[in-house]
Amino acid sequence: MSIAQALRRAALAAWLVGMVAGAAGQSASAPAATAKATFAGGCFWCVESDFDKLDGVISTTSGYTGGSVPNPSYEQVSSHTTGHAEAVEVVYDPRKLSYEQLLQHFWHSVDPTTKDRQFCDIGSPYRTAIFAHDAAQLKAAQASRAALEQSKPFKAAIVTEIVMAGAFYPAEDYHQDYYKKNPLRYNYYRLTCGRDARLKELWGAQAGH
């Protein structure tokens, strides 16, 4: 092999290495196709419905988290003995919707001033909570609560807990997309439970947004 040929081969090899490294760098810096967030805001039928409205949300799953009992049933959670909260796992596209926007929507969709209660539902399964999936989410959630403490349109203290996410157990099939499967019952429940009336009282025009 001549020196010229060897140099050409070396140059080609270096070019290929550069292309691979560049592609890897682009892949590392590009946002993930999907991300996950988990929120508890009382009845998971309502939380699921509220988050499904957002452009960029790919899917929502009603379930149980925050407790100590593995694979709990609805009856077990409703007995207030598992430590779990009714919650919703949100899968979203971070290129269309940021975690900060999800946090803002969450706050305006709940009553953060009541402990172990949301509207007509009473007990620890109906507490409000943000379950962070990593350190960045935890920091963002804490910052959003701190900012809200300064700007909130009501006097009561915010009692919503912010904790790291643990195991999430999907609820029974009949709970998934309940507002779509049973619209009459769902709308009647939401109205009589006073959810939207209380949200408007707390947040005014920002309620649910």
C-alpha positions as a Markdown table, in Angstrom:
| # | Residue | x | y | z |
|---|---|---|---|---|
| 1 | Met | 0.0 | 0.0 | 0.0 |
| 2 | Ser | 1.4 | 3.4 | -0.9 |
| 3 | Ile | 1.7 | 6.3 | 1.5 |
| 4 | Ala | -1.0 | 8.2 | -0.4 |
| 5 | Gln | -3.4 | 5.2 | -0.1 |
| 6 | Ala | -2.7 | 4.9 | 3.6 |
| 7 | Leu | -3.4 | 8.6 | 4.1 |
| 8 | Arg | -6.7 | 8.4 | 2.2 |
| 9 | Arg | -7.8 | 5.4 | 4.3 |
| 10 | Ala | -6.9 | 7.2 | 7.5 |
| 11 | Ala | -8.8 | 10.3 | 6.4 |
| 12 | Leu | -11.8 | 8.1 | 5.6 |
| 13 | Ala | -11.7 | 6.4 | 8.9 |
| 14 | Ala | -11.5 | 9.7 | 10.7 |
| 15 | Trp | -14.4 | 11.0 | 8.8 |
| 16 | Leu | -16.5 | 8.0 | 9.7 |
| 17 | Val | -15.6 | 8.3 | 13.4 |
| 18 | Gly | -16.6 | 12.0 | 13.2 |
| 19 | Met | -20.0 | 11.2 | 11.6 |
| 20 | Val | -20.8 | 8.5 | 14.3 |
| 21 | Ala | -19.8 | 10.9 | 17.1 |
| 22 | Gly | -21.8 | 13.7 | 15.6 |
| 23 | Ala | -24.9 | 11.5 | 15.3 |
| 24 | Ala | -24.4 | 10.3 | 18.9 |
| 25 | Gly | -24.1 | 13.9 | 20.1 |
| 26 | Gln | -27.3 | 14.9 | 18.3 |
| 27 | Ser | -29.1 | 12.0 | 19.7 |
| 28 | Ala | -28.0 | 12.8 | 23.2 |
| 29 | Ser | -29.0 | 16.5 | 23.0 |
| 30 | Ala | -32.4 | 15.9 | 21.3 |
| 31 | Pro | -35.4 | 15.8 | 23.6 |
| 32 | Ala | -36.9 | 12.5 | 24.4 |
| 33 | Ala | -39.9 | 11.5 | 22.4 |
| 34 | Thr | -42.0 | 11.0 | 25.5 |
| 35 | Ala | -41.8 | 11.8 | 29.2 |
| 36 | Lys | -43.8 | 10.8 | 32.3 |
| 37 | Ala | -45.5 | 12.8 | 35.1 |
| 38 | Thr | -47.7 | 11.7 | 37.9 |
| 39 | Phe | -50.2 | 13.8 | 39.8 |
| 40 | Ala | -52.9 | 13.2 | 42.5 |
| 41 | Gly | -55.8 | 15.5 | 42.6 |
| 42 | Gly | -58.7 | 13.8 | 44.1 |
| 43 | Cys | -61.0 | 11.6 | 41.9 |
| 44 | Phe | -58.8 | 10.2 | 39.2 |
| 45 | Trp | -61.7 | 10.2 | 36.7 |
| 46 | Cys | -61.6 | 14.0 | 36.9 |
| 47 | Val | -57.8 | 14.4 | 36.8 |
| 48 | Glu | -57.6 | 12.1 | 33.8 |
| 49 | Ser | -60.2 | 14.1 | 32.0 |
| 50 | Asp | -58.5 | 17.4 | 32.8 |
| 51 | Phe | -55.1 | 16.4 | 31.5 |
| 52 | Asp | -56.5 | 14.7 | 28.4 |
| 53 | Lys | -57.5 | 18.2 | 27.2 |
| 54 | Leu | -53.9 | 19.3 | 26.8 |
| 55 | Asp | -52.2 | 19.3 | 23.4 |
| 56 | Gly | -49.1 | 17.2 | 23.8 |
| 57 | Val | -50.5 | 14.7 | 26.3 |
| 58 | Ile | -50.2 | 11.2 | 24.7 |
| 59 | Ser | -52.0 | 9.1 | 27.3 |
| 60 | Thr | -53.3 | 9.2 | 30.8 |
| 61 | Thr | -53.7 | 6.2 | 33.2 |
| 62 | Ser | -55.7 | 6.2 | 36.4 |
| 63 | Gly | -54.1 | 4.3 | 39.3 |
| 64 | Tyr | -52.8 | 4.2 | 42.8 |
| 65 | Thr | -49.4 | 5.4 | 44.2 |
| 66 | Gly | -47.8 | 6.8 | 47.3 |
| 67 | Gly | -48.7 | 3.9 | 49.6 |
| 68 | Ser | -47.2 | 0.6 | 50.9 |
| 69 | Val | -49.5 | -2.1 | 49.6 |
| 70 | Pro | -48.5 | -3.7 | 46.2 |
| 71 | Asn | -51.2 | -4.1 | 43.5 |
| 72 | Pro | -54.0 | -2.7 | 45.6 |
| 73 | Ser | -57.7 | -2.9 | 44.5 |
| 74 | Tyr | -60.0 | 0.1 | 44.4 |
| 75 | Glu | -61.8 | -1.4 | 47.5 |
| 76 | Gln | -58.5 | -1.6 | 49.4 |
| 77 | Val | -57.5 | 2.0 | 48.5 |
| 78 | Ser | -61.0 | 3.2 | 49.4 |
| 79 | Ser | -60.7 | 1.7 | 52.8 |
| 80 | His | -58.0 | 4.3 | 53.6 |
| 81 | Thr | -55.6 | 1.6 | 54.9 |
| 82 | Thr | -53.1 | 1.3 | 52.0 |
| 83 | Gly | -51.5 | 4.8 | 52.1 |
| 84 | His | -52.1 | 5.1 | 48.4 |
| 85 | Ala | -53.7 | 8.1 | 46.6 |
| 86 | Glu | -55.8 | 8.0 | 43.5 |
| 87 | Ala | -53.4 | 9.4 | 40.9 |
| 88 | Val | -52.9 | 9.7 | 37.2 |
| 89 | Glu | -49.8 | 8.9 | 35.2 |
| 90 | Val | -49.4 | 11.3 | 32.3 |
| 91 | Val | -47.3 | 10.4 | 29.3 |
| 92 | Tyr | -46.6 | 13.5 | 27.2 |
| 93 | Asp | -44.5 | 14.8 | 24.4 |
| 94 | Pro | -41.9 | 17.3 | 25.9 |
| 95 | Arg | -41.4 | 18.8 | 22.4 |
| 96 | Lys | -45.0 | 20.1 | 22.6 |
| 97 | Leu | -45.7 | 20.4 | 26.3 |
| 98 | Ser | -43.2 | 21.2 | 29.1 |
| 99 | Tyr | -43.3 | 19.8 | 32.6 |
| 100 | Glu | -43.7 | 23.3 | 33.9 |
| 101 | Gln | -46.9 | 23.7 | 31.8 |
| 102 | Leu | -48.2 | 20.4 | 33.3 |
| 103 | Leu | -47.5 | 21.8 | 36.8 |
| 104 | Gln | -49.4 | 25.0 | 36.0 |
| 105 | His | -52.4 | 23.0 | 34.7 |
| 106 | Phe | -52.3 | 20.8 | 37.8 |
| 107 | Trp | -52.4 | 23.6 | 40.3 |
| 108 | His | -55.4 | 25.2 | 38.5 |
| 109 | Ser | -57.2 | 21.9 | 38.4 |
| 110 | Val | -57.1 | 21.2 | 42.1 |
| 111 | Asp | -57.9 | 22.7 | 45.5 |
| 112 | Pro | -54.4 | 22.7 | 47.1 |
| 113 | Thr | -55.7 | 24.1 | 50.4 |
| 114 | Thr | -57.4 | 21.0 | 51.7 |
| 115 | Lys | -55.5 | 18.1 | 53.4 |
| 116 | Asp | -56.7 | 14.6 | 52.6 |
| 117 | Arg | -59.7 | 15.9 | 50.7 |
| 118 | Gln | -60.8 | 17.1 | 47.3 |
| 119 | Phe | -64.3 | 18.6 | 47.0 |
| 120 | Cys | -66.8 | 16.0 | 48.2 |
| 121 | Asp | -64.3 | 13.2 | 48.5 |
| 122 | Ile | -62.7 | 12.9 | 51.9 |
| 123 | Gly | -59.7 | 10.9 | 53.1 |
| 124 | Ser | -56.1 | 10.3 | 52.3 |
| 125 | Pro | -56.8 | 8.6 | 48.9 |
| 126 | Tyr | -58.0 | 12.0 | 47.7 |
| 127 | Arg | -55.1 | 14.1 | 48.8 |
| 128 | Thr | -53.3 | 16.3 | 46.3 |
| 129 | Ala | -49.7 | 15.4 | 45.5 |
| 130 | Ile | -47.0 | 15.8 | 42.8 |
| 131 | Phe | -44.9 | 12.6 | 42.4 |
| 132 | Ala | -41.6 | 13.6 | 40.8 |
| 133 | His | -39.9 | 11.1 | 38.5 |
| 134 | Asp | -36.4 | 12.6 | 38.8 |
| 135 | Ala | -34.4 | 15.4 | 40.4 |
| 136 | Ala | -35.3 | 17.9 | 37.7 |
| 137 | Gln | -39.0 | 17.3 | 38.1 |
| 138 | Leu | -38.7 | 17.6 | 41.9 |
| 139 | Lys | -36.9 | 20.9 | 41.6 |
| 140 | Ala | -39.4 | 22.2 | 39.1 |
| 141 | Ala | -42.3 | 21.1 | 41.3 |
| 142 | Gln | -40.9 | 22.8 | 44.4 |
| 143 | Ala | -40.2 | 25.9 | 42.5 |
| 144 | Ser | -43.7 | 26.0 | 41.1 |
| 145 | Arg | -45.1 | 25.7 | 44.6 |
| 146 | Ala | -42.8 | 28.4 | 45.9 |
| 147 | Ala | -43.9 | 30.7 | 43.1 |
| 148 | Leu | -47.5 | 29.9 | 43.8 |
| 149 | Glu | -47.1 | 30.8 | 47.4 |
| 150 | Gln | -46.2 | 34.3 | 46.3 |
| 151 | Ser | -48.9 | 34.8 | 43.6 |
| 152 | Lys | -51.9 | 32.7 | 44.8 |
| 153 | Pro | -55.3 | 34.5 | 44.6 |
| 154 | Phe | -56.4 | 33.0 | 47.9 |
| 155 | Lys | -55.3 | 33.3 | 51.5 |
| 156 | Ala | -55.3 | 29.7 | 52.6 |
| 157 | Ala | -52.0 | 27.8 | 52.9 |
| 158 | Ile | -51.0 | 25.3 | 50.2 |
| 159 | Val | -50.8 | 21.8 | 51.6 |
| 160 | Thr | -50.1 | 19.8 | 48.5 |
| 161 | Glu | -47.2 | 17.4 | 49.0 |
| 162 | Ile | -44.3 | 17.0 | 46.6 |
| 163 | Val | -42.5 | 13.6 | 46.8 |
| 164 | Met | -40.4 | 11.3 | 44.7 |
| 165 | Ala | -42.5 | 8.9 | 42.6 |
| 166 | Gly | -42.6 | 5.2 | 43.7 |
| 167 | Ala | -44.5 | 2.3 | 42.2 |
| 168 | Phe | -47.6 | 3.1 | 40.3 |
| 169 | Tyr | -50.4 | 0.6 | 40.0 |
| 170 | Pro | -52.9 | 1.0 | 37.2 |
| 171 | Ala | -56.5 | 1.0 | 38.4 |
| 172 | Glu | -59.1 | -1.5 | 37.2 |
| 173 | Asp | -60.2 | -1.3 | 33.6 |
| 174 | Tyr | -63.6 | 0.2 | 34.4 |
| 175 | His | -61.9 | 3.3 | 35.9 |
| 176 | Gln | -59.8 | 4.0 | 32.7 |
| 177 | Asp | -61.4 | 6.8 | 30.5 |
| 178 | Tyr | -64.4 | 6.7 | 32.8 |
| 179 | Tyr | -65.5 | 10.1 | 31.6 |
| 180 | Lys | -65.7 | 8.8 | 28.1 |
| 181 | Lys | -67.3 | 5.5 | 28.8 |
| 182 | Asn | -69.9 | 6.9 | 31.2 |
| 183 | Pro | -70.4 | 10.6 | 30.4 |
| 184 | Leu | -73.7 | 11.1 | 32.0 |
| 185 | Arg | -72.7 | 9.5 | 35.3 |
| 186 | Tyr | -69.3 | 11.3 | 35.2 |
| 187 | Asn | -70.8 | 14.7 | 34.5 |
| 188 | Tyr | -73.4 | 14.3 | 37.2 |
| 189 | Tyr | -70.7 | 13.2 | 39.7 |
| 190 | Arg | -68.5 | 16.2 | 38.8 |
| 191 | Leu | -71.3 | 18.7 | 39.1 |
| 192 | Thr | -72.7 | 17.4 | 42.4 |
| 193 | Cys | -69.3 | 17.0 | 43.9 |
| 194 | Gly | -68.8 | 20.8 | 43.4 |
| 195 | Arg | -65.4 | 20.4 | 41.7 |
| 196 | Asp | -65.7 | 23.1 | 39.1 |
| 197 | Ala | -67.6 | 25.5 | 41.4 |
| 198 | Arg | -64.8 | 25.3 | 43.9 |
| 199 | Leu | -62.1 | 25.7 | 41.3 |
| 200 | Lys | -63.7 | 28.8 | 40.0 |
| 201 | Glu | -63.9 | 30.2 | 43.5 |
| 202 | Leu | -60.2 | 29.6 | 44.1 |
| 203 | Trp | -58.7 | 30.4 | 40.7 |
| 204 | Gly | -61.3 | 32.5 | 38.9 |
| 205 | Ala | -60.7 | 32.7 | 35.1 |
| 206 | Gln | -57.6 | 30.5 | 35.5 |
| 207 | Ala | -59.5 | 27.5 | 36.8 |
| 208 | Gly | -58.8 | 24.4 | 34.8 |
| 209 | His | -56.2 | 26.1 | 32.6 |
